[in-house]
Amino acid sequence: MIKKRLIKRFINRLLHFLARFFPGSRTLRPFLHRLRGVKINGTVFIGEEVYMENEYPENIEINDQCSINVRATILTHFRLGHGKVVLEKKVRVGPHSLISSNSGKTLRIGEGSVVAAGSVVTRSIPKHTMVSGVPAKPIAKVTVPLTLTSSYEDFFKGLRPIMQSGAETNSDIVKG
């Protein structure tokens, strides 16, 4: 039993390594992650060097038209236990982002939501919300999801800033 578990863990890590560096963002990489146990429903984009949970890949669910960009990281466990991460339909995860769930919890990124580059997400995100920062905070409502078939210009025009108190407004952040 221990030997089988060890072999399974080795194969999982080998598939993960191949998925991180091989080509095929819409074909081979999703296929390799499915073999590892990641639940992938529909067509997704997985960029280069995306790190997805090694120990519990079955605790990650990625739904149709999601896009996970270069060097994003999705974790579902720490020493004290494991949780779950669900990316609903049409979610976009920006480069160098970190998504990490807590033990026994499900972190859900709502349909049509966008995680800006370099953000750290440790809490669920409502549908059609753009988040940014460390920790990630809502900065805009998304009216046009940023999918594999939509244009960045249409997405950008469809953002509706969420106003917060403070010196810098979210419209300043969204404008760049």
C-alpha positions as CSV (number, residue, x, y, z in Angstrom):
1,M,0.0,0.0,0.0
2,I,2.8,2.5,0.9
3,K,4.7,1.5,-2.2
4,K,1.7,2.1,-4.4
5,R,1.1,5.5,-2.8
6,L,4.7,6.4,-3.3
7,I,4.6,5.4,-7.0
8,K,1.3,7.4,-7.5
9,R,2.9,10.4,-5.9
10,F,6.0,10.1,-8.1
11,I,3.9,9.8,-11.3
12,N,1.7,12.7,-10.2
13,R,4.8,14.9,-9.8
14,L,6.3,13.7,-13.2
15,L,3.0,14.6,-15.0
16,H,3.0,18.0,-13.2
17,F,6.5,18.7,-14.3
18,L,5.7,17.9,-17.9
19,A,2.5,20.0,-17.7
20,R,4.5,23.0,-16.5
21,F,6.9,23.0,-19.3
22,F,5.5,21.2,-22.3
23,P,3.6,23.1,-25.0
24,G,-0.1,22.8,-25.6
25,S,-1.8,25.4,-23.4
26,R,-5.3,24.2,-24.6
27,T,-4.5,20.6,-25.3
28,L,-1.6,18.8,-23.7
29,R,-1.3,20.7,-20.4
30,P,-5.0,20.3,-19.5
31,F,-4.8,16.6,-20.5
32,L,-1.8,16.0,-18.2
33,H,-3.5,17.8,-15.3
34,R,-6.6,15.7,-15.9
35,L,-4.4,12.6,-15.6
36,R,-3.1,14.0,-12.3
37,G,-6.7,14.3,-11.0
38,V,-7.4,18.0,-11.5
39,K,-11.1,18.3,-12.5
40,I,-11.2,20.2,-15.8
41,N,-14.6,20.7,-17.4
42,G,-14.6,22.0,-21.0
43,T,-11.9,24.0,-22.8
44,V,-9.4,25.8,-20.7
45,F,-6.1,27.6,-21.2
46,I,-3.1,26.8,-18.9
47,G,0.0,28.9,-19.4
48,E,3.6,27.9,-19.0
49,E,5.0,27.2,-15.6
50,V,1.6,27.2,-13.9
51,Y,2.0,25.4,-10.6
52,M,-1.1,23.4,-9.4
53,E,-1.2,21.6,-6.1
54,N,1.0,18.5,-6.1
55,E,-0.3,16.6,-3.1
56,Y,-4.1,17.0,-3.7
57,P,-4.6,17.8,-7.4
58,E,-8.2,16.3,-7.1
59,N,-9.0,19.3,-4.9
60,I,-8.8,21.7,-7.9
61,E,-11.7,22.2,-10.2
62,I,-11.4,24.3,-13.4
63,N,-14.5,25.0,-15.5
64,D,-15.1,25.9,-19.1
65,Q,-13.4,28.9,-20.7
66,C,-11.1,29.5,-17.8
67,S,-7.6,30.9,-18.4
68,I,-4.7,30.5,-16.0
69,N,-1.7,32.5,-17.1
70,V,2.0,32.1,-16.8
71,R,3.5,31.2,-13.4
72,A,0.2,31.4,-11.5
73,T,0.1,29.1,-8.5
74,I,-2.9,27.2,-7.0
75,L,-2.5,25.6,-3.6
76,T,-5.0,23.6,-1.6
77,H,-3.0,22.3,1.4
78,F,-0.7,23.2,4.2
79,R,0.7,21.0,7.0
80,L,-2.5,21.1,8.9
81,G,-4.9,19.9,6.2
82,H,-6.3,20.6,2.8
83,G,-9.1,22.6,1.2
84,K,-10.5,23.0,-2.3
85,V,-10.2,25.6,-5.1
86,V,-13.0,26.0,-7.7
87,L,-12.6,28.2,-10.7
88,E,-16.1,28.7,-12.1
89,K,-16.8,29.4,-15.9
90,K,-14.9,32.2,-17.7
91,V,-12.5,32.9,-14.9
92,R,-9.2,34.6,-15.8
93,V,-6.2,34.2,-13.5
94,G,-3.4,36.7,-14.2
95,P,0.4,36.0,-14.4
96,H,2.2,35.4,-11.1
97,S,-1.0,35.2,-9.0
98,L,-1.3,33.0,-6.0
99,I,-4.6,31.3,-5.1
100,S,-4.5,29.4,-1.8
101,S,-7.4,27.8,0.1
102,N,-7.6,27.1,3.9
103,S,-7.9,23.7,5.5
104,G,-11.4,22.4,5.3
105,K,-12.6,25.3,3.2
106,T,-13.6,25.8,-0.5
107,L,-12.3,28.9,-2.1
108,R,-14.5,29.7,-5.1
109,I,-13.7,32.2,-7.8
110,G,-17.1,33.2,-9.3
111,E,-18.1,33.0,-12.9
112,G,-16.6,35.7,-15.1
113,S,-14.2,37.0,-12.4
114,V,-10.6,38.2,-13.1
115,V,-7.6,37.9,-10.8
116,A,-5.1,40.7,-11.7
117,A,-1.5,39.9,-12.2
118,G,0.5,39.4,-9.0
119,S,-2.5,39.1,-6.8
120,V,-2.8,36.9,-3.7
121,V,-6.3,35.3,-3.3
122,T,-7.1,33.6,0.0
123,R,-10.9,34.2,0.1
124,S,-13.7,33.5,-2.3
125,I,-14.5,36.0,-5.0
126,P,-18.1,36.8,-6.1
127,K,-19.2,36.4,-9.7
128,H,-18.1,39.1,-12.2
129,T,-15.6,40.8,-10.0
130,M,-12.0,41.9,-10.7
131,V,-9.6,41.7,-7.8
132,S,-6.1,43.0,-7.4
133,G,-3.4,43.3,-4.8
134,V,-1.9,41.5,-1.8
135,P,-4.3,40.5,-0.3
136,A,-6.6,40.6,-3.3
137,K,-9.5,43.1,-3.0
138,P,-12.4,43.9,-5.4
139,I,-11.6,46.8,-7.7
140,A,-14.2,46.5,-10.4
141,K,-17.3,44.8,-11.6
142,V,-16.8,42.8,-14.8
143,T,-19.6,43.2,-17.4
144,V,-17.6,41.5,-20.3
145,P,-15.7,38.4,-19.1
146,L,-12.1,38.2,-20.3
147,T,-12.2,34.8,-22.1
148,L,-10.2,33.1,-24.8
149,T,-12.6,34.6,-27.4
150,S,-13.3,38.1,-26.1
151,S,-11.0,41.1,-26.7
152,Y,-9.1,42.9,-24.1
153,E,-10.5,46.2,-25.3
154,D,-14.1,45.1,-24.8
155,F,-13.2,43.7,-21.4
156,F,-11.6,46.9,-20.3
157,K,-14.5,49.1,-21.6
158,G,-16.8,46.9,-19.6
159,L,-15.1,47.3,-16.2
160,R,-17.1,49.3,-13.7
161,P,-14.9,50.6,-10.8
162,I,-15.9,49.8,-7.2
163,M,-15.4,52.8,-5.1
164,Q,-13.7,52.5,-1.8
165,S,-12.6,55.1,0.8
166,G,-8.9,56.1,0.7
167,A,-6.5,58.3,-1.1
168,E,-6.5,56.2,-4.3
169,T,-9.8,55.4,-5.9
170,N,-10.4,52.2,-7.7
171,S,-11.0,54.0,-11.0
172,D,-7.3,55.2,-10.7
173,I,-6.3,51.6,-10.2
174,V,-8.3,50.3,-13.1
175,K,-7.1,53.0,-15.5
176,G,-3.6,51.9,-14.7
